[in-house]
Amino acid sequence: MLKRVLIANRGEIARRIARTCRRLDVEYVAVHSDADRSAAHLEGAFEQVRLGPGPATDSYLRIDGLIDAALRTGCDAVHPGYGFLSESPAFAAAVAEAGLVLIGPDAETIAAMGDKATARTLMAAAGVPVLPGSEHASEVLDELAADAERIGYPVILKPVAGGGGKGMQVVHHPDDLAEAVAAAVRLGRSSFGDGRLLAERYVSRPRHIEVQVFGDTHGQVVHLFERECSLQRRHQKVVEEAPAVGLPADVRAALLESALRGAKALGYVNAGTFEYILDSDESFYFLEANTRLQVEHPVTEEITGVDLVEWQLRVAAGERLPLAQHEITATGHAIECRVYAEDPDESFRPAPGRADRVEWPDGVRVEAAFDRAGEVSSFYDPMIAKLVAHGPDRGAALRTLTDAVRATAVMGLTTNLGFLGDLLSEPRVVAGRLDTHLVNGMVAERGRVDRSCRAAACAAAMEVPSPTLAPASPWHGSAGALDRGALDPAAPLGVVVVRDGRRELRATLLGLGLSGVRCRVEGQPFTVDVTGQNGLFRGRVGDSVWSGTRTADGFEINVDGYRTVLSLPTYAHADAESAGNEVKTTMPGSVVGVTCAVGDRVEEGAVLAIVEAMKMENRILAPFTGVVAEVRCALDDLVAADQTLVVLADDAGE
């Protein structure tokens, strides 16, 4: 067995590799950029090595820096994980030249499979089905036009050096070919340094199926069954499962045998994945081979009981595969989803930042970049975790994963958890009617849902005294949120007023019973169940699951995984009244905060001062956008009702 391994990666995959190393008593060295100097993947390492500044080009993609780190720390092998340099022939060659062992296939195999034209030729020669397409890659329009004419439209143009769908162009008519070729060549050159293209027959609604293969240096090659990867967005996988859904036994057998033929033809060593598209008539065609451990490898581990990282380490050390083909069996069904720091309501724009508090769900496997809190850097891919459920059948696994997604609490970050919950509950997904366009179609169909009222109801419930939260008291609640000074029969527990951006929401608290807090927001009734522990509140609002925390500015609420940030509340009675340009407090109390100064330009709704009264902090808000002309209060001043605290001037000069 290997003695010490350099893990040339970060985040959840580095932690995943480290976990197996610890179990096998293999020492590991962790690397990091300046952005990751406090990252969780460094924990437990024999040694930590700084690679450089935050950008990957200056750190995790530095071949010389990684080789030097491995040699200086006495490593005998390097595990590249996935992404970064995991499929770089140059890196594989450099590792070998340094006298180190690469935990993966050799440079020649990586190079052959990394070029789509070469891979296509090799697989066709091995008897692996390939789509009708170009026999040679080209940048020349006339050659690609001849290929397209022979294949028949529609065709898809693929950069030979590309990956993840980048640069691919679908062409439905000959008149559109020239523009598509120019765009694909341009993208191929700029992204991969190679503008050559392949033209292939376009399959309109395919499924994406992949086969996990493994080979050793003794000539043994096995498969570990297949995975379904059809749920993709913009060619990036979102949900993966094993085995594939509803695959006929004869098709499965032919698919697995095809992958074995391809792997044996290559003399494949270590972990690899052969990817296929499955047409509606259940014909399948080779797509590409990934010469590394896949992101979705946990679903294969769950159904086979095999630790694929352990197999990688053993094969790299020269050992035989631990199991023969007939000893590898599959049990039950496993489904995985990828949790990203991204905003589904903003075209899935990456949303880096700090996760101030995280509670991962029980009952599923969690592969995460951090446990309780952590930073999501803008320098790297925003995936923060994978949730993996295993069950006796697909229905059970899907229900478990859906519940786990709803139960996950991530505070401080906007994530795709809400969208994942919707996707896993989508009727076509539940029924197993999958194809690679389903997610993109679902995204196009969905509109922006207004969740503000539901979030406001949850925030209001956090302010109501409950035996599960704290001893009951007429004035219990966080400072400033709950107005009980204007109790009336229509609002027996008071009113909470919060802001969602510039929108003000009033939550009328109606009562507290065994079923939860009853309230009304903008005419909509809600019953909110709430419990709290260590500052994190959880519960149900109607048929939705929610979690929330109080923040310095108000509340952060996640309802079914969708995040809403509500600003510091105002009240049913005015915190401040404006007589002309004078901003007054309606309640006597002590000034505990002054947040403006003469000359400041303030927006409507901005907090100007905070007055504490009856153990509540009342925010004094700007009634209009203007410039602070006078500040007539100071910290710790005792002020009377109707006293002027700030004078604003019109913002006419702006």
Residue pairs with C-beta under 8 A, 6 or more apart in sequence:
1 24
1 26
1 313
1 314
1 317
1 319
2 26
2 76
2 77
2 101
2 313
2 316
2 317
3 26
3 27
3 76
4 26
4 27
4 28
4 29
4 46
4 73
4 74
4 75
4 76
4 77
5 17
5 21
5 26
5 27
5 28
5 29
5 75
5 76
5 77
5 78
5 79
5 103
5 313
6 28
6 29
6 31
6 66
6 69
6 70
6 73
6 75
6 77
6 78
6 79
7 14
7 17
7 18
7 21
7 28
7 29
7 30
7 31
7 41
7 79
7 81
8 31
8 60
8 66
8 78
8 79
8 80
8 81
8 84
8 85
9 17
9 31
9 41
9 60
9 79
9 80
9 81
9 82
9 83
9 84
9 86
10 31
10 32
10 33
10 36
10 39
10 41
10 60
10 369
10 380
11 39
11 41
11 369
11 380
11 381
11 383
11 384
12 41
12 367
12 368
12 369
12 383
12 384
12 385
12 386
13 81
13 82
13 83
13 293
13 295
13 367
14 30
14 41
14 81
15 40
15 41
15 367
15 368
15 369
16 309
16 367
17 28
17 79
17 81
17 309
18 28
18 30
18 41
18 44
18 45
19 309
20 26
20 307
20 309
20 310
20 313
21 27
21 28
21 313
22 28
22 44
23 310
24 310
24 313
26 313
27 46
28 44
28 45
28 46
29 45
29 46
29 47
29 48
29 49
29 69
29 70
29 73
29 75
30 41
30 42
30 45
30 47
30 48
30 49
31 48
31 49
31 50
31 51
31 59
31 60
31 66
31 69
32 39
32 41
32 42
32 48
32 49
32 50
32 51
32 59
33 50
33 51
33 52
33 53
33 54
33 55
33 56
33 58
33 59
33 60
33 379
34 50
34 52
34 53
34 54
34 59
35 53
35 54
35 375
35 377
35 379
35 380
36 42
36 377
37 50
38 375
39 369
39 370
39 374
39 375
40 369
40 370
40 371
40 374
41 369
42 48
46 73
47 73
49 69
49 72
49 73
51 58
51 59
51 60
51 62
51 65
51 66
51 69
52 58
52 59
52 62
52 65
53 59
54 377
54 379
55 379
56 84
56 379
56 380
59 65
60 66
60 84
60 85
61 84
61 85
63 85
63 88
63 90
63 91
63 94
64 94
66 78
66 85
66 91
67 94
67 95
67 98
67 100
70 78
70 95
70 98
70 100
71 98
71 100
75 100
76 100
76 101
77 100
77 101
77 102
77 103
77 313
77 316
77 317
78 95
78 100
78 101
78 102
78 103
79 103
79 104
79 309
79 312
79 313
80 86
80 88
80 91
80 102
80 103
80 104
80 292
81 292
81 293
82 292
82 293
82 294
82 295
83 381
85 91
86 104
86 291
86 292
86 293
87 110
87 114
87 163
87 290
87 291
87 292
88 110
89 107
89 108
89 110
89 111
89 114
90 107
91 102
92 102
92 104
92 105
92 106
92 107
92 110
93 107
95 101
95 102
96 102
96 106
96 107
101 316
101 317
102 316
103 270
103 312
103 313
103 316
104 110
104 270
104 271
104 291
104 292
104 293
104 312
104 316
105 268
105 269
105 270
105 272
105 291
106 269
109 266
109 267
109 268
109 269
109 291
110 291
111 118
112 118
112 119
112 122
112 266
113 119
113 266
113 288
113 289
113 290
113 291
114 161
114 291
115 160
115 161
116 137
116 158
116 159
116 160
116 161
116 162
116 198
116 288
117 134
117 136
117 137
117 160
117 196
117 198
119 286
119 288
119 289
120 130
120 133
120 198
120 286
121 135
122 262
122 265
122 266
123 130
123 262
123 265
123 286
123 289
124 130
125 265
126 261
126 262
126 264
126 265
127 258
127 261
128 258
128 259
128 261
128 262
128 274
128 286
129 258
129 283
129 284
129 285
129 286
130 285
130 286
131 200
131 201
131 203
131 277
131 285
131 286
132 150
132 151
132 152
132 200
132 201
133 147
133 151
133 198
133 199
133 200
133 201
134 144
134 147
134 197
134 198
134 199
134 200
135 147
136 143
137 160
137 196
137 197
137 198
138 144
138 147
138 196
138 197
139 181
139 185
139 195
139 196
139 197
141 177
141 178
141 181
144 157
144 177
144 181
144 197
144 199
145 174
145 177
147 155
147 199
148 155
148 171
148 174
148 177
148 199
149 174
151 199
151 200
151 201
152 201
153 171
153 172
153 173
153 174
153 202
154 170
154 171
154 172
154 201
154 202
154 204
155 170
155 171
155 199
155 200
155 201
155 202
156 168
156 169
156 170
156 171
156 199
156 200
156 201
156 202
157 168
157 169
157 170
157 171
157 180
157 181
157 184
157 197
157 198
157 199
158 167
158 168
158 184
158 197
158 198
158 199
158 200
159 166
159 167
159 168
159 184
159 187
159 188
159 191
159 192
159 194
159 195
159 196
159 197
160 188
160 194
160 196
160 197
160 198
161 188
161 192
161 193
161 194
161 196
162 168
162 188
162 191
162 192
163 288
164 235
164 236
165 234
165 235
165 236
166 187
166 191
166 235
167 184
167 187
167 188
167 191
167 192
168 184
168 235
169 180
169 181
169 183
169 184
170 180
170 202
171 177
171 180
171 202
181 197
184 195
184 197
185 195
185 197
186 195
188 194
188 195
188 196
188 197
189 195
203 277
203 279
203 285
205 280
205 435
205 436
205 437
206 230
206 277
206 278
206 279
206 280
206 435
206 436
207 228
207 230
207 244
207 277
207 278
207 434
207 435
207 436
208 228
208 229
208 230
208 232
208 237
208 275
208 276
208 277
208 278
208 287
208 436
209 226
209 227
209 228
209 229
209 230
209 244
209 247
209 255
209 275
209 276
209 277
209 278
209 284
210 226
210 227
210 229
210 273
210 274
210 275
210 276
210 290
210 294
211 223
211 225
211 226
211 227
211 255
211 256
211 258
211 259
211 273
211 274
211 276
212 223
212 224
212 225
212 226
212 227
212 271
212 272
212 273
212 294
212 297
212 300
212 308
213 221
213 222
213 223
213 224
213 259
213 260
213 263
213 268
213 271
213 272
213 273
213 274
214 221
214 222
214 223
214 224
214 270
214 271
214 272
214 308
214 311
214 315
214 321
215 221
215 222
215 263
215 264
215 267
215 268
215 269
215 270
215 272
215 315
215 321
216 269
216 315
216 319
216 320
216 321
217 269
217 315
217 318
218 320
219 267
220 320
220 321
220 324
221 260
221 263
221 264
221 268
222 260
222 321
222 323
222 324
222 325
222 328
223 256
223 259
223 260
223 325
223 328
224 300
224 304
224 306
224 308
224 328
225 242
225 243
225 256
225 300
225 303
225 304
225 328
225 330
226 242
226 243
226 244
226 247
226 252
226 255
226 256
227 240
227 241
227 242
227 243
227 244
227 294
227 296
227 299
227 300
228 240
228 241
228 242
228 243
228 244
228 245
228 434
229 237
229 240
229 275
229 296
230 434
230 435
230 436
230 438
231 237
231 238
231 239
231 240
231 423
231 429
231 434
231 438
231 439
232 238
232 436
232 439
232 440
233 348
233 439
233 440
233 443
234 440
235 436
237 295
237 296
237 338
238 337
238 338
238 420
238 423
238 439
239 335
239 336
239 337
239 338
239 420
239 423
239 424
239 429
240 295
240 296
240 299
240 335
240 336
241 299
241 333
241 334
241 335
241 336
241 394
241 397
242 299
242 300
242 302
242 303
242 330
242 333
242 334
243 252
243 303
243 330
243 333
244 252
245 394
245 432
245 434
246 432
247 255
248 282
251 278
251 282
251 284
254 284
255 276
255 284
258 274
258 276
258 284
258 286
259 274
262 268
262 274
262 286
262 289
263 272
263 274
269 315
270 312
270 315
270 316
271 292
271 293
271 294
271 297
271 308
271 311
271 312
272 289
272 290
272 291
272 292
273 289
273 290
273 294
274 286
274 289
275 286
275 287
275 288
275 289
275 290
276 284
276 285
276 286
276 287
277 284
277 285
277 287
277 436
278 284
279 285
293 308
293 309
293 312
295 338
295 383
295 386
296 336
296 386
297 308
298 334
298 336
298 365
298 367
298 386
298 388
299 334
299 335
299 336
299 388
300 306
300 308
300 334
301 307
301 308
302 332
302 334
302 365
302 388
302 390
303 330
303 331
303 332
303 333
303 334
303 390
304 328
304 329
304 330
304 331
305 331
306 322
306 323
306 328
310 322
311 321
311 322
314 321
314 322
315 321
332 390
332 391
332 392
332 393
332 397
333 390
333 391
333 392
333 393
333 394
333 396
333 397
334 388
334 389
334 390
334 391
334 397
335 388
335 389
335 394
335 397
335 398
335 401
335 424
336 386
336 387
336 388
336 389
336 401
337 386
337 387
337 401
337 405
337 420
337 423
337 424
338 383
338 385
338 386
339 383
339 384
339 385
339 386
339 387
339 408
339 410
339 415
339 416
339 417
339 420
340 348
340 350
340 382
340 383
340 384
340 415
340 416
341 350
341 351
341 352
341 353
341 355
341 376
341 382
341 384
341 413
341 414
341 415
342 348
342 349
342 350
342 351
342 382
342 414
342 415
342 416
343 349
343 351
343 414
344 416
344 418
344 419
344 562
345 448
345 562
348 416
348 419
348 443
350 378
350 382
351 376
351 382
351 413
351 414
351 415
352 376
352 377
352 378
352 382
353 375
353 376
353 412
353 413
353 414
354 373
354 374
354 375
354 376
354 412
354 413
355 370
355 373
355 374
355 375
355 376
355 384
355 410
355 411
355 412
355 413
356 373
356 411
356 412
356 549
357 372
357 373
357 409
357 410
357 411
357 412
357 535
357 536
357 549
358 368
358 370
358 371
358 372
358 373
358 374
358 409
358 410
358 411
359 372
359 408
359 409
359 536
359 547
360 366
360 368
360 371
360 385
360 387
360 408
361 387
361 403
361 404
361 405
361 407
361 408
362 407
363 389
363 400
363 403
363 404
364 387
364 388
364 389
364 400
364 401
364 404
365 387
365 388
365 389
365 390
366 385
366 386
366 387
366 388
367 385
367 386
367 388
368 384
368 385
368 386
369 376
369 383
369 384
369 385
370 384
373 412
374 384
376 382
376 384
376 413
384 410
384 413
384 415
387 401
387 404
387 405
387 408
388 401
389 397
389 398
389 400
389 401
389 404
390 397
390 400
391 397
391 398
391 399
391 400
394 432
398 424
398 429
398 430
401 424
402 421
402 424
402 425
405 417
405 420
405 421
405 424
405 561
406 421
406 545
406 560
406 561
407 545
408 417
408 561
409 536
409 538
409 547
409 558
410 417
410 558
411 536
411 547
411 548
411 549
411 556
411 558
412 556
413 563
414 563
415 561
415 563
416 561
417 558
417 561
417 562
418 558
418 559
418 560
418 561
418 562
418 563
419 561
420 561
421 560
421 561
422 442
422 446
422 560
423 429
423 439
423 442
424 430
426 438
426 442
428 434
428 438
429 438
449 562
451 559
451 562
451 564
452 500
452 503
452 505
452 564
453 505
453 521
453 522
453 524
453 526
454 521
454 526
454 541
454 542
454 544
454 546
454 559
455 500
455 546
455 548
455 555
455 557
455 559
455 564
455 566
456 496
456 498
456 500
456 505
456 507
456 521
456 566
457 507
457 519
457 521
457 526
457 528
457 541
458 528
458 530
458 537
458 539
458 541
458 546
458 548
458 555
458 557
458 559
459 481
459 496
459 498
459 507
459 548
459 554
459 555
459 557
459 566
459 569
460 481
460 496
460 498
460 507
460 509
460 517
460 519
460 521
460 528
461 516
461 517
461 519
461 528
461 530
461 537
461 539
461 541
462 478
462 481
462 530
462 532
462 537
462 548
462 550
462 555
463 477
463 478
463 481
463 482
463 496
463 509
464 476
464 477
464 482
464 493
464 509
464 512
464 517
464 530
465 471
465 472
465 473
465 474
465 476
465 477
465 512
466 472
466 512
466 517
466 530
468 530
468 531
468 532
469 530
469 531
469 532
470 476
474 484
475 484
475 614
475 615
475 616
477 616
478 550
479 612
479 615
479 616
479 617
480 568
480 569
480 610
480 616
480 617
480 618
480 619
481 496
481 498
481 569
481 616
482 494
482 496
482 509
482 616
483 494
483 495
483 496
483 497
483 571
483 572
483 573
483 616
484 493
484 494
485 571
485 573
485 587
485 614
486 494
486 495
486 571
486 572
486 573
487 493
487 494
490 508
491 508
491 509
491 510
491 572
492 509
492 510
492 511
493 509
493 510
493 511
493 512
493 517
494 509
494 572
495 506
495 507
495 508
495 509
495 571
495 572
496 506
496 507
496 509
496 569
497 504
497 505
497 506
497 507
497 569
497 570
497 571
497 572
498 504
498 505
498 507
498 554
498 555
498 566
498 567
498 568
498 569
499 505
499 554
499 566
499 567
499 568
499 569
499 570
499 605
500 564
500 565
500 566
500 567
501 567
502 604
502 605
504 570
505 521
505 522
505 566
506 521
506 522
506 572
507 519
507 520
507 521
508 519
508 520
508 521
509 517
509 518
509 519
510 518
510 519
510 520
511 517
511 518
512 518
515 527
515 529
516 527
516 528
516 529
516 530
516 539
516 540
517 527
517 528
517 529
517 530
518 525
518 526
518 527
518 528
519 525
519 526
519 528
520 526
526 541
526 542
527 541
527 542
528 539
528 540
528 541
528 546
529 539
529 540
529 541
530 537
530 538
530 539
531 537
531 538
531 539
532 538
535 549
535 550
536 547
536 548
536 549
537 547
537 548
537 549
538 545
538 546
538 547
538 548
539 545
539 546
540 546
541 559
544 559
544 560
545 559
545 560
546 557
546 558
546 559
546 560
547 557
547 558
548 555
548 556
548 557
548 558
549 555
549 556
551 565
553 565
553 567
553 568
554 565
554 566
554 567
554 568
554 569
555 565
555 566
556 563
556 564
556 565
556 566
557 563
557 564
557 565
557 566
558 564
567 605
568 607
568 619
569 619
570 619
570 621
571 618
573 586
574 586
575 585
575 586
575 587
575 611
575 618
575 619
575 620
575 621
576 583
576 584
576 585
576 586
576 608
576 620
576 621
576 623
576 645
577 583
577 584
577 586
577 642
578 584
578 623
578 624
579 644
581 626
581 629
581 647
581 648
581 649
581 650
582 644
582 646
582 647
583 608
583 620
583 622
583 623
583 644
583 645
583 646
583 647
583 648
584 642
584 643
584 644
584 645
585 609
585 611
585 618
585 620
585 639
585 641
585 642
585 643
585 645
586 641
586 642
587 611
587 613
587 614
587 618
587 641
588 613
588 638
588 639
588 640
588 641
589 611
589 612
589 613
589 614
589 618
589 638
589 639
590 611
590 612
590 613
590 636
590 637
590 638
590 639
591 609
591 610
591 611
591 612
591 633
591 634
591 635
591 636
591 637
591 638
591 639
591 645
592 610
592 611
592 612
592 617
592 635
592 636
593 607
593 609
593 610
593 617
593 635
594 608
594 609
594 610
594 631
594 633
594 634
594 635
595 606
595 607
595 608
595 609
595 610
596 602
596 606
596 608
596 609
596 628
596 631
596 646
597 628
597 631
598 628
598 629
598 630
598 631
599 627
599 628
600 627
600 628
601 625
601 626
601 627
601 628
601 651
601 654
602 608
602 622
602 625
602 626
602 627
602 628
602 648
603 622
603 625
604 622
604 623
604 624
604 625
605 621
605 622
606 621
606 622
607 619
607 620
607 621
608 620
608 621
608 622
608 628
608 645
608 646
609 620
609 633
609 645
609 646
610 617
610 618
610 619
610 620
611 617
611 618
611 620
611 639
611 645
612 618
620 645
620 646
622 646
622 648
623 648
624 648
624 650
625 651
626 648
626 649
626 650
626 651
627 648
627 649
627 650
627 651
627 653
628 646
628 647
628 648
628 649
629 647
629 648
629 649
630 646
630 647
631 645
631 646
632 643
632 644
632 645
632 646
632 647
633 639
633 643
633 645
633 646
639 645
